[in-house]
């Protein structure tokens, strides 16, 4: 009979009851199903974003690690190449002999030859030699060319060239003072 009463009720009462039942169903759905699942979904979304950030950081670190490994590999190769041009302790006297031979073959006269104390410039040790020679411009250039062709590193610093005299047929027309240096690699591991 109650069913009849609902059918006999005006349409707006019927509509109100259906809306009320629908609202209660929606509220019950929201409270018992959607709200809990929505909280879970929000938590999972937050975890996903956190994991994505960790993945980005890990990829960045991996990229940095690869770059560092590549740089290390390049530096190790550079050090190996450097060892080829840096003399060892036992080769120093041979190099000095080659420099003296270059002076002689360039027909220069040694006026002064002083080996200075070694200078530590980590990881290298500089071995400087103060040299004064006499000759002519051409022979001096020939000497520097021969010096540049040595397989080991050799530098020339503090070069000063002065004219000796005005004689046109003189064998020695210039005086050159300079510091020639070679370098030793001192490995800290040893």
Residue pairs with C-beta under 8 A, 6 or more apart in sequence:
6 14
6 17
7 14
9 17
79 185
82 185
83 185
84 151
85 151
85 152
85 153
86 124
86 152
86 153
86 183
86 184
86 185
87 94
87 95
87 152
87 153
87 182
87 183
87 184
88 184
89 184
91 152
92 127
92 182
92 184
95 150
95 152
95 154
95 182
96 115
96 129
98 150
99 129
99 131
99 147
99 150
99 154
99 180
100 110
100 113
102 143
102 146
102 147
103 110
103 131
103 133
103 143
105 142
105 146
106 135
106 139
106 140
106 142
106 143
106 146
107 135
107 139
107 171
108 133
108 134
108 135
108 139
108 140
108 143
108 176
109 133
109 134
109 135
109 172
110 131
110 132
110 133
111 132
111 133
111 134
111 175
112 130
112 131
112 132
113 129
113 130
113 131
113 132
114 129
114 130
115 127
115 128
115 129
116 128
116 129
116 130
116 179
118 125
118 126
118 127
118 184
119 125
119 126
119 128
120 126
120 186
121 183
122 186
123 185
123 186
123 187
123 188
124 183
124 184
124 185
124 186
125 183
125 184
125 186
126 181
126 182
126 183
127 181
127 182
127 183
127 184
128 179
128 180
128 181
129 179
129 180
129 181
130 177
130 178
130 179
131 177
131 178
131 179
131 180
132 175
132 176
132 177
133 140
133 143
133 175
133 176
134 164
134 172
134 174
134 175
134 176
135 143
135 171
135 172
135 173
135 174
135 176
136 171
136 172
136 173
136 174
137 161
137 173
137 174
140 161
140 174
140 176
144 156
147 154
147 156
147 180
148 154
152 182
153 182
153 183
154 180
154 181
154 182
155 180
155 181
155 182
156 178
156 179
156 180
156 181
157 178
157 179
157 181
158 177
158 178
158 179
159 176
159 177
159 178
160 176
160 177
160 178
161 174
161 175
161 176
162 174
162 175
163 173
163 174
163 175
164 170
164 172
164 173
164 174
164 175
165 173
167 173
